[in-house]
C-alpha cells in the first residue's frame, strides 16, 4: 500500500453526520468516504489521478 499523509481536519458536526451516513450506506469508513469524495471532485475537475473506485451497494430495506 502506498504511503498516506495524515492531517487534522475540523468539520462542522452536521457535515460529519452526513459523511457518516454516506459512508455507512456505501460500506466505507468515514476516512475512505472523504478520500472517495475528494478523488471524485478532482476527477470532475479534470485533475490527473486515479478515479475513485465505485461499488454498487443495495440500500437497506429498513425492515429488521
C-alpha positions as CSV (number, residue, x, y, z in Angstrom):
1,X,0.0,0.0,0.0
2,X,1.3,3.5,-0.8
3,X,2.2,5.9,2.0
4,X,-0.6,8.1,3.3
5,X,-0.5,11.7,4.5
6,X,-2.1,12.2,7.9
7,X,-3.6,15.6,8.8
8,X,-6.1,17.1,11.1
9,X,-9.5,18.1,9.6
10,X,-12.0,20.2,11.5
11,X,-15.6,19.7,10.4
12,X,-19.0,21.1,11.3
13,X,-20.8,18.4,13.3
14,X,-23.6,18.4,10.7
15,X,-21.1,17.7,7.9
16,X,-19.6,14.9,9.9
17,X,-23.0,13.4,10.5
18,X,-23.7,13.4,6.7
19,X,-20.3,11.9,6.0
20,X,-21.0,9.1,8.5
21,X,-24.4,8.5,6.9
22,X,-23.0,8.4,3.4
23,X,-20.1,6.2,4.4
24,X,-22.4,3.7,6.2
25,X,-24.6,3.5,3.1
26,X,-21.7,2.8,0.9
27,X,-20.0,0.4,3.3
28,X,-16.9,2.6,3.8
29,X,-15.2,4.2,6.7
30,X,-15.6,8.0,7.1
31,X,-12.0,8.3,6.2
32,X,-12.4,6.3,3.0
33,X,-15.6,8.2,2.2
34,X,-13.8,11.6,2.5
35,X,-11.0,10.3,0.2
36,X,-13.6,9.0,-2.3
37,X,-15.4,12.3,-2.4
38,X,-12.1,14.2,-2.8
39,X,-11.0,12.0,-5.6
40,X,-14.4,12.3,-7.3
41,X,-14.3,16.1,-7.1
42,X,-10.7,16.1,-8.5
43,X,-11.7,13.8,-11.4
44,X,-14.7,16.0,-12.2
45,X,-12.3,19.0,-12.4
46,X,-10.1,17.1,-14.8
47,X,-7.2,16.8,-12.3
48,X,-5.0,13.8,-13.1
49,X,-5.1,10.9,-10.7
50,X,-6.7,7.5,-10.3
51,X,-10.5,7.7,-10.4
52,X,-12.5,6.6,-7.3
53,X,-13.5,3.0,-7.1
54,X,-17.2,2.7,-7.3
55,X,-19.2,-0.1,-5.7
56,X,-22.8,-0.8,-6.3
57,X,-24.5,-1.1,-2.9
58,X,-28.0,-2.1,-2.3
59,X,-29.6,0.3,0.2
60,X,-31.1,-1.3,3.3
61,X,-34.8,-2.0,3.2
62,X,-35.4,-0.7,6.7
63,X,-37.0,-4.0,7.8
64,X,-35.2,-5.5,10.8
